[in-house]
């Protein structure tokens, strides 16, 4: 179930990244390489995926994929 929830989350993240990166498709003649191997598109894609997983898990306890499959991240409390 976790695998399918993760695949669902990846589909969501890739869709959002596609919407965020559309403006870069229309920029012609510019070099988007920042450090030789990093591109602006790669950095934006990585940050959006990181922010999605971080914020969804922190504030809701689950991502959209986990919601769809009924999974939830819970905080384990330690008893002494």
N, CA, C and O atoms as a Tinker XYZ file with bonds, in Angstrom:
   320  protein
     1  N      0.815000   -1.188000    0.000000    73     2
     2  CA     0.000000    0.000000    0.000000    64     1     3
     3  C      0.866000    1.261000    0.000000    63     2     4     5
     4  O      0.545000    2.242000   -0.672000    81     3
     5  N      1.958000    1.228000    0.755000    73     3     6
     6  CA     2.834000    2.394000    0.804000    64     5     7
     7  C      3.453000    2.668000   -0.555000    63     6     8     9
     8  O      3.637000    3.824000   -0.936000    81     7
     9  N      3.776000    1.600000   -1.293000    73     7    10
    10  CA     4.350000    1.760000   -2.626000    64     9    11
    11  C      3.373000    2.488000   -3.545000    63    10    12    13
    12  O      3.761000    3.429000   -4.236000    81    11
    13  N      2.107000    2.061000   -3.560000    73    11    14
    14  CA     1.120000    2.681000   -4.435000    64    13    15
    15  C      0.811000    4.109000   -3.995000    63    14    16    17
    16  O      0.544000    4.971000   -4.832000    81    15
    17  N      0.844000    4.364000   -2.695000    73    15    18
    18  CA     0.661000    5.731000   -2.211000    64    17    19
    19  C      1.814000    6.614000   -2.684000    63    18    20    21
    20  O      1.598000    7.763000   -3.070000    81    19
    21  N      3.029000    6.084000   -2.654000    73    19    22
    22  CA     4.199000    6.835000   -3.118000    64    21    23
    23  C      4.117000    7.099000   -4.615000    63    22    24    25
    24  O      4.423000    8.204000   -5.064000    81    23
    25  N      3.708000    6.104000   -5.390000    73    23    26
    26  CA     3.553000    6.295000   -6.841000    64    25    27
    27  C      2.499000    7.373000   -7.111000    63    26    28    29
    28  O      2.683000    8.209000   -7.996000    81    27
    29  N      1.412000    7.360000   -6.365000    73    27    30
    30  CA     0.378000    8.386000   -6.509000    64    29    31
    31  C      0.939000    9.762000   -6.175000    63    30    32    33
    32  O      0.656000   10.733000   -6.877000    81    31
    33  N      1.728000    9.853000   -5.117000    73    31    34
    34  CA     2.352000   11.129000   -4.754000    64    33    35
    35  C      3.309000   11.601000   -5.841000    63    34    36    37
    36  O      3.362000   12.794000   -6.140000    81    35
    37  N      4.059000   10.690000   -6.431000    73    35    38
    38  CA     4.970000   11.078000   -7.509000    64    37    39
    39  C      4.209000   11.619000   -8.715000    63    38    40    41
    40  O      4.650000   12.583000   -9.342000    81    39
    41  N      3.093000   11.022000   -9.041000    73    39    42
    42  CA     2.274000   11.515000  -10.151000    64    41    43
    43  C      1.795000   12.938000   -9.847000    63    42    44    45
    44  O      1.792000   13.797000  -10.728000    81    43
    45  N      1.396000   13.178000   -8.613000    73    43    46
    46  CA     0.948000   14.516000   -8.212000    64    45    47
    47  C      2.104000   15.512000   -8.295000    63    46    48    49
    48  O      1.938000   16.609000   -8.828000    81    47
    49  N      3.274000   15.138000   -7.772000    73    47    50
    50  CA     4.434000   16.031000   -7.786000    64    49    51
    51  C      4.876000   16.309000   -9.219000    63    50    52    53
    52  O      5.188000   17.453000   -9.551000    81    51
    53  N      4.910000   15.288000  -10.073000    73    51    54
    54  CA     5.312000   15.498000  -11.469000    64    53    55
    55  C      4.326000   16.409000  -12.188000    63    54    56    57
    56  O      4.727000   17.208000  -13.034000    81    55
    57  N      3.050000   16.299000  -11.864000    73    55    58
    58  CA     2.044000   17.167000  -12.485000    64    57    59
    59  C      2.239000   18.617000  -12.059000    63    58    60    61
    60  O      2.175000   19.527000  -12.887000    81    59
    61  N      2.476000   18.830000  -10.775000    73    59    62
    62  CA     2.714000   20.187000  -10.280000    64    61    63
    63  C      4.000000   20.751000  -10.882000    63    62    64    65
    64  O      4.052000   21.920000  -11.264000    81    63
    65  N      5.037000   19.916000  -10.966000    73    63    66
    66  CA     6.287000   20.363000  -11.566000    64    65    67
    67  C      6.085000   20.752000  -13.029000    63    66    68    69
    68  O      6.671000   21.725000  -13.504000    81    67
    69  N      5.262000   19.997000  -13.734000    73    67    70
    70  CA     4.972000   20.343000  -15.123000    64    69    71
    71  C      4.350000   21.719000  -15.235000    63    70    72    73
    72  O      4.695000   22.493000  -16.128000    81    71
    73  N      3.428000   22.027000  -14.325000    73    71    74
    74  CA     2.805000   23.355000  -14.336000    64    73    75
    75  C      3.800000   24.455000  -13.958000    63    74    76    77
    76  O      3.763000   25.547000  -14.525000    81    75
    77  N      4.687000   24.169000  -13.003000    73    75    78
    78  CA     5.668000   25.162000  -12.587000    64    77    79
    79  C      6.728000   25.416000  -13.656000    63    78    80    81
    80  O      7.262000   26.520000  -13.757000    81    79
    81  N      7.030000   24.394000  -14.450000    73    79    82
    82  CA     8.136000   24.500000  -15.399000    64    81    83
    83  C      7.707000   24.886000  -16.811000    63    82    84    85
    84  O      8.557000   25.011000  -17.692000    81    83
    85  N      6.417000   25.077000  -17.045000    73    83    86
    86  CA     5.945000   25.481000  -18.370000    64    85    87
    87  C      6.614000   26.780000  -18.848000    63    86    88    89
    88  O      6.996000   26.859000  -20.016000    81    87
    89  N      6.772000   27.799000  -17.992000    73    87    90
    90  CA     7.417000   29.027000  -18.489000    64    89    91
    91  C      8.828000   28.807000  -19.024000    63    90    92    93
    92  O      9.257000   29.527000  -19.926000    81    91
    93  N      9.558000   27.828000  -18.490000    73    91    94
    94  CA    10.913000   27.570000  -18.968000    64    93    95
    95  C     10.923000   27.006000  -20.381000    63    94    96    97
    96  O     11.932000   27.117000  -21.077000    81    95
    97  N      9.832000   26.409000  -20.813000    73    95    98
    98  CA     9.764000   25.851000  -22.163000    64    97    99
    99  C      9.725000   26.943000  -23.219000    63    98   100   101
   100  O     10.072000   26.700000  -24.375000    81    99
   101  N      9.310000   28.133000  -22.838000    73    99   102
   102  CA     9.180000   29.227000  -23.791000    64   101   103
   103  C     10.377000   30.165000  -23.797000    63   102   104   105
   104  O     10.411000   31.115000  -24.579000    81   103
   105  N     11.350000   29.915000  -22.947000    73   103   106
   106  CA    12.557000   30.732000  -22.909000    64   105   107
   107  C     13.546000   30.134000  -23.898000    63   106   108   109
   108  O     13.970000   28.988000  -23.749000    81   107
   109  N     13.906000   30.910000  -24.898000    73   107   110
   110  CA    14.822000   30.418000  -25.927000    64   109   111
   111  C     16.170000   31.116000  -25.808000    63   110   112   113
   112  O     16.256000   32.293000  -25.457000    81   111
   113  N     17.200000   30.371000  -26.105000    73   111   114
   114  CA    18.534000   30.943000  -26.182000    64   113   115
   115  C     19.172000   31.264000  -24.846000    63   114   116   117
   116  O     20.207000   31.930000  -24.817000    81   115
   117  N     18.607000   30.825000  -23.756000    73   115   118
   118  CA    19.222000   31.068000  -22.461000    64   117   119
   119  C     19.828000   29.775000  -21.940000    63   118   120   121
   120  O     19.299000   28.686000  -22.163000    81   119
   121  N     20.922000   29.913000  -21.256000    73   119   122
   122  CA    21.587000   28.763000  -20.654000    64   121   123
   123  C     21.052000   28.604000  -19.238000    63   122   124   125
   124  O     21.284000   29.461000  -18.385000    81   123
   125  N     20.342000   27.519000  -18.985000    73   123   126
   126  CA    19.717000   27.310000  -17.683000    64   125   127
   127  C     20.633000   26.561000  -16.711000    63   126   128   129
   128  O     20.215000   26.259000  -15.593000    81   127
   129  N     21.880000   26.252000  -17.111000    73   127   130
   130  CA    22.811000   25.579000  -16.211000    64   129   131
   131  C     23.316000   26.566000  -15.173000    63   130   132   133
   132  O     23.735000   27.674000  -15.509000    81   131
   133  N     23.274000   26.161000  -13.912000    73   131   134
   134  CA    23.727000   27.042000  -12.847000    64   133   135
   135  C     25.152000   26.722000  -12.406000    63   134   136   137
   136  O     25.969000   27.629000  -12.249000    81   135
   137  N     25.456000   25.448000  -12.205000    73   135   138
   138  CA    26.773000   25.048000  -11.742000    64   137   139
   139  C     27.385000   23.988000  -12.651000    63   138   140   141
   140  O     28.175000   23.167000  -12.186000    81   139
   141  N     27.042000   23.987000  -13.912000    73   139   142
   142  CA    27.564000   23.016000  -14.845000    64   141   143
   143  C     26.708000   21.777000  -14.950000    63   142   144   145
   144  O     26.477000   21.282000  -16.053000    81   143
   145  N     26.231000   21.264000  -13.832000    73   143   146
   146  CA    25.421000   20.048000  -13.863000    64   145   147
   147  C     24.025000   20.282000  -13.269000    63   146   148   149
   148  O     23.127000   19.466000  -13.477000    81   147
   149  N     23.835000   21.366000  -12.544000    73   147   150
   150  CA    22.524000   21.691000  -11.997000    64   149   151
   151  C     21.799000   22.651000  -12.924000    63   150   152   153
   152  O     22.401000   23.579000  -13.465000    81   151
   153  N     20.519000   22.428000  -13.102000    73   151   154
   154  CA    19.717000   23.338000  -13.906000    64   153   155
   155  C     18.644000   23.966000  -13.026000    63   154   156   157
   156  O     18.319000   23.449000  -11.957000    81   155
   157  N     18.107000   25.076000  -13.485000    73   155   158
   158  CA    17.035000   25.730000  -12.735000    64   157   159
   159  C     15.826000   24.803000  -12.639000    63   158   160   161
   160  O     15.164000   24.751000  -11.602000    81   159
   161  N     15.536000   24.072000  -13.713000    73   159   162
   162  CA    14.407000   23.146000  -13.696000    64   161   163
   163  C     14.618000   22.043000  -12.673000    63   162   164   165
   164  O     13.680000   21.668000  -11.969000    81   163
   165  N     15.820000   21.520000  -12.579000    73   163   166
   166  CA    16.121000   20.464000  -11.617000    64   165   167
   167  C     15.984000   20.939000  -10.181000    63   166   168   169
   168  O     15.470000   20.221000   -9.324000    81   167
   169  N     16.448000   22.154000   -9.930000    73   167   170
   170  CA    16.349000   22.706000   -8.576000    64   169   171
   171  C     14.893000   22.958000   -8.210000    63   170   172   173
   172  O     14.475000   22.637000   -7.097000    81   171
   173  N     14.113000   23.526000   -9.126000    73   171   174
   174  CA    12.697000   23.785000   -8.856000    64   173   175
   175  C     11.949000   22.476000   -8.631000    63   174   176   177
   176  O     11.112000   22.391000   -7.732000    81   175
   177  N     12.235000   21.469000   -9.427000    73   175   178
   178  CA    11.575000   20.168000   -9.277000    64   177   179
   179  C     11.899000   19.531000   -7.930000    63   178   180   181
   180  O     11.016000   19.009000   -7.250000    81   179
   181  N     13.158000   19.580000   -7.558000    73   179   182
   182  CA    13.572000   18.991000   -6.279000    64   181   183
   183  C     12.952000   19.715000   -5.102000    63   182   184   185
   184  O     12.469000   19.082000   -4.163000    81   183
   185  N     12.964000   21.028000   -5.144000    73   183   186
   186  CA    12.383000   21.803000   -4.045000    64   185   187
   187  C     10.881000   21.591000   -3.920000    63   186   188   189
   188  O     10.360000   21.478000   -2.811000    81   187
   189  N     10.188000   21.538000   -5.041000    73   187   190
   190  CA     8.733000   21.351000   -4.954000    64   189   191
   191  C      8.391000   19.969000   -4.389000    63   190   192   193
   192  O      7.448000   19.849000   -3.606000    81   191
   193  N      9.132000   18.929000   -4.768000    73   191   194
   194  CA     8.893000   17.594000   -4.227000    64   193   195
   195  C      9.202000   17.560000   -2.731000    63   194   196   197
   196  O      8.439000   16.993000   -1.950000    81   195
   197  N     10.304000   18.159000   -2.339000    73   195   198
   198  CA    10.686000   18.195000   -0.931000    64   197   199
   199  C      9.641000   18.936000   -0.101000    63   198   200   201
   200  O      9.231000   18.461000    0.958000    81   199
   201  N      9.215000   20.094000   -0.582000    73   199   202
   202  CA     8.223000   20.894000    0.139000    64   201   203
   203  C      6.893000   20.155000    0.229000    63   202   204   205
   204  O      6.239000   20.181000    1.271000    81   203
   205  N      6.487000   19.495000   -0.859000    73   203   206
   206  CA     5.230000   18.739000   -0.855000    64   205   207
   207  C      5.242000   17.673000    0.237000    63   206   208   209
   208  O      4.339000   17.625000    1.073000    81   207
   209  N      6.269000   16.813000    0.228000    73   207   210
   210  CA     6.331000   15.729000    1.202000    64   209   211
   211  C      6.508000   16.252000    2.618000    63   210   212   213
   212  O      5.895000   15.729000    3.549000    81   211
   213  N      7.325000   17.262000    2.793000    73   211   214
   214  CA     7.586000   17.806000    4.126000    64   213   215
   215  C      6.338000   18.455000    4.724000    63   214   216   217
   216  O      5.940000   18.120000    5.840000    81   215
   217  N      5.728000   19.367000    4.000000    73   215   218
   218  CA     4.593000   20.106000    4.552000    64   217   219
   219  C      3.350000   19.241000    4.714000    63   218   220   221
   220  O      2.645000   19.353000    5.716000    81   219
   221  N      3.075000   18.382000    3.742000    73   219   222
   222  CA     1.895000   17.522000    3.850000    64   221   223
   223  C      2.024000   16.580000    5.050000    63   222   224   225
   224  O      1.063000   16.388000    5.794000    81   223
   225  N      3.195000   15.999000    5.235000    73   223   226
   226  CA     3.390000   15.071000    6.345000    64   225   227
   227  C      3.395000   15.803000    7.681000    63   226   228   229
   228  O      2.848000   15.305000    8.665000    81   227
   229  N      4.012000   16.987000    7.721000    73   227   230
   230  CA     4.094000   17.729000    8.981000    64   229   231
   231  C      2.732000   18.232000    9.444000    63   230   232   233
   232  O      2.385000   18.081000   10.615000    81   231
   233  N      1.965000   18.820000    8.550000    73   231   234
   234  CA     0.722000   19.463000    8.971000    64   233   235
   235  C     -0.499000   18.562000    8.906000    63   234   236   237
   236  O     -1.426000   18.731000    9.697000    81   235
   237  N     -0.522000   17.613000    7.986000    73   235   238
   238  CA    -1.698000   16.753000    7.856000    64   237   239
   239  C     -1.449000   15.319000    8.308000    63   238   240   241
   240  O     -2.395000   14.554000    8.500000    81   239
   241  N     -0.177000   14.951000    8.480000    73   239   242
   242  CA     0.149000   13.598000    8.888000    64   241   243
   243  C      0.099000   12.602000    7.740000    63   242   244   245
   244  O      0.343000   11.411000    7.934000    81   243
   245  N     -0.214000   13.086000    6.553000    73   243   246
   246  CA    -0.279000   12.210000    5.384000    64   245   247
   247  C     -0.254000   13.049000    4.112000    63   246   248   249
   248  O     -0.683000   14.203000    4.097000    81   247
   249  N      0.253000   12.449000    3.059000    73   247   250
   250  CA     0.234000   13.089000    1.754000    64   249   251
   251  C     -1.060000   12.709000    1.049000    63   250   252   253
   252  O     -1.840000   11.908000    1.564000    81   251
   253  N     -1.285000   13.275000   -0.115000    73   251   254
   254  CA    -2.510000   12.960000   -0.845000    64   253   255
   255  C     -2.578000   11.481000   -1.224000    63   254   256   257
   256  O     -3.655000   10.884000   -1.196000    81   255
   257  N     -1.444000   10.891000   -1.574000    73   255   258
   258  CA    -1.408000    9.461000   -1.887000    64   257   259
   259  C     -1.751000    8.612000   -0.671000    63   258   260   261
   260  O     -2.479000    7.626000   -0.784000    81   259
   261  N     -1.233000    8.988000    0.480000    73   259   262
   262  CA    -1.556000    8.256000    1.707000    64   261   263
   263  C     -3.016000    8.428000    2.071000    63   262   264   265
   264  O     -3.651000    7.492000    2.557000    81   263
   265  N     -3.559000    9.623000    1.839000    73   263   266
   266  CA    -4.983000    9.839000    2.098000    64   265   267
   267  C     -5.829000    8.911000    1.233000    63   266   268   269
   268  O     -6.808000    8.329000    1.700000    81   267
   269  N     -5.443000    8.783000   -0.019000    73   267   270
   270  CA    -6.188000    7.948000   -0.952000    64   269   271
   271  C     -6.194000    6.485000   -0.521000    63   270   272   273
   272  O     -7.196000    5.792000   -0.697000    81   271
   273  N     -5.087000    6.011000    0.041000    73   271   274
   274  CA    -4.976000    4.611000    0.441000    64   273   275
   275  C     -5.206000    4.383000    1.937000    63   274   276   277
   276  O     -5.039000    3.266000    2.428000    81   275
   277  N     -5.587000    5.433000    2.656000    73   275   278
   278  CA    -5.935000    5.279000    4.066000    64   277   279
   279  C     -4.747000    5.090000    4.989000    63   278   280   281
   280  O     -4.881000    4.453000    6.033000    81   279
   281  N     -3.596000    5.623000    4.636000    73   279   282
   282  CA    -2.401000    5.516000    5.479000    64   281   283
   283  C     -2.163000    6.841000    6.184000    63   282   284   285
   284  O     -2.596000    7.894000    5.714000    81   283
   285  N     -1.471000    6.780000    7.315000    73   283   286
   286  CA    -1.210000    7.993000    8.082000    64   285   287
   287  C      0.099000    7.831000    8.837000    63   286   288   289
   288  O      0.424000    6.737000    9.297000    81   287
   289  N      0.851000    8.922000    8.964000    73   287   290
   290  CA     2.073000    8.933000    9.755000    64   289   291
   291  C      1.688000    9.414000   11.154000    63   290   292   293
   292  O      1.099000   10.483000   11.313000    81   291
   293  N      2.023000    8.621000   12.153000    73   291   294
   294  CA     1.711000    9.019000   13.524000    64   293   295
   295  C      3.012000    9.156000   14.315000    63   294   296   297
   296  O      4.004000    8.483000   14.035000    81   295
   297  N      2.982000   10.029000   15.290000    73   295   298
   298  CA     4.150000   10.275000   16.126000    64   297   299
   299  C      4.148000    9.258000   17.258000    63   298   300   301
   300  O      3.158000    9.103000   17.973000    81   299
   301  N      5.259000    8.578000   17.406000    73   299   302
   302  CA     5.379000    7.592000   18.472000    64   301   303
   303  C      5.827000    8.295000   19.732000    63   302   304   305
   304  O      6.840000    8.995000   19.734000    81   303
   305  N      5.080000    8.114000   20.797000    73   303   306
   306  CA     5.451000    8.727000   22.076000    64   305   307
   307  C      6.226000    7.709000   22.894000    63   306   308   309
   308  O      5.933000    6.514000   22.870000    81   307
   309  N      7.199000    8.194000   23.602000    73   307   310
   310  CA     8.019000    7.302000   24.422000    64   309   311
   311  C      7.522000    7.365000   25.862000    63   310   312   313
   312  O      7.367000    8.442000   26.437000    81   311
   313  N      7.282000    6.217000   26.417000    73   311   314
   314  CA     6.847000    6.138000   27.813000    64   313   315
   315  C      8.036000    5.680000   28.664000    63   314   316   317
   316  O      8.733000    4.728000   28.313000    81   315
   317  N      8.251000    6.354000   29.760000    73   315   318
   318  CA     9.371000    5.992000   30.633000    64   317   319
   319  C      8.877000    5.237000   31.823000    63   318   320
   320  O      9.672000    4.843000   32.677000    81   319
